[in-house]
């Protein structure tokens, strides 16, 4: 079983922070707006602190989940299929037979480029698993993985693939 | 090269000029000079311009449109401003649909839509050709298509025919909707679009003044606060009634005269009272079969069957439910027909473990508790609810509900198919051939893990599972789930190997006694090469 590069936690934590900041901004902003205007005349005093508390709790939760995600993520190139295990709350184990692989992308977002990471995306014709993405790979590993997946997909030589 | 039916200029420009006319009407209203009021003359002028533009465009469209059916491609040249030449390999054709609206039926013309796998929209639309030309095209396109990939699939099709109809394969009538079935279907089908239409119809009927619909003279005696509630309920009732009537009428016209026939390796359906729809469902492209038994129909012993093909559900953009192979029929008959398409064995489902039932019970109890909690809060802060705690009596319903849910779920690993069933109200059984499985997912939420349960999903390429209804064995034992996952994949590989073997053997066999030159199979040259 292969693990991701530990550095991927940086990407996930950064994303979690950004999302938490956006959410917190909206919630706290709305609370402040409600107390400062006449929309809700008898707004309780605890409204803004409560909103801030909720935002902070959710942010911490997000960060914890992003941290834990690394510990759960595993993948393996097996004989006939690609096996992926992921998910902090809902543990998902996916099996993608090489016969079903339509094409393989490798992808690098700006955040991933600054941290020197890459993502490999495996597409099948299936409707739910069509975006099997393996994040947190070093660019070299991503290229190698893409190459070997491509080779394995050709080798298994499916018919129409649908 | 052929061109469209001349009447299509008239029909197309009618709908086109309605569109452009309306557009120019809006433009006219917006830009009409003089801030005060609307200049009628300039609006009418613009509308007339719009109509003329529409007619001229459609005439040019007709002049430019050419199509041709060659031995192995379907060529279409079209476009007024941007021109487009297309060649469609016949082997890639998935479905061919024919649609006819009322006007089209009067004039004897029909629209032909050709679908290919991939791409979200219809590949080629011929609007419009003569009726018999449409049927000729459909037949030739489909026969060309099945010839194109005969080496891939005709063995599968062959053993299917052997199971279902050893006799004539030509246009065998599989199913025809009976008046009783049609009436039951119409009465109990709730069309979501109908609620909107019902509302519109209602507002028309009232002359855009909802107050006239209320029996004002008869509710005068009611005391003050109740009147509002009564009016609300009355309005809601009227709205539901209108939606129901519209829905019934729509369903009736949609499925009127539904017929399903089978020609060689494809199903062919026809339906519709005012608008005629007909289309093909190629059997070799079937991904999943779904047998659904919804509650009112289940009481009458009826079921429905729908067939999903890859990347395409007939009528995605159009009315829903078009993809159903059988909208409503006797449950036994539906099963029999489903077996004619995919010969799955006797259905003997394995239930989830008993602890899944406990899980459902706890889930429902939590729902009831949440309801009581909300009611308590409402009672506390508004004083609107008197005896909020009576809501807790709903907990009595929890054990039977959990049990029902538990009994409705199950799965089976058949010889060649994976079967799953779920749904208390809408009990759906999915039949997935192993060789159609794309990926297998084993999912366990945090709550499922507490009881070491998991759900296993066999993902296919069918378009309908976009709605989140892929074949899933819910809440089975986690260990068993892992085995099932491995098993499904193993069977997929095995079936693929078997199909490949069959194919090569079939090819050799055909090469050995290949006497028919019209056969598109391996040519004599390839024989020599070997």
Interface residues (C-beta under 8 A of the other chain):
Chain A: X80 X81 X87 X89 X90 X91 X92 X93 X94 X95 X96 X97 X99 X100 X124 X125 X126 X127 X128 X129 X132 X158 X159 X160 X162
Chain B: X117 X149 X152 X285 X287 X310 X311 X436 X437 X438 X439 X440 X441 X442 X443 X444 X445 X446 X449 X457 X459 X460 X461 X462 X463 X465 X466 X470 X482 X485 X486 X489 X492 X493 X496 X499 X500 X503
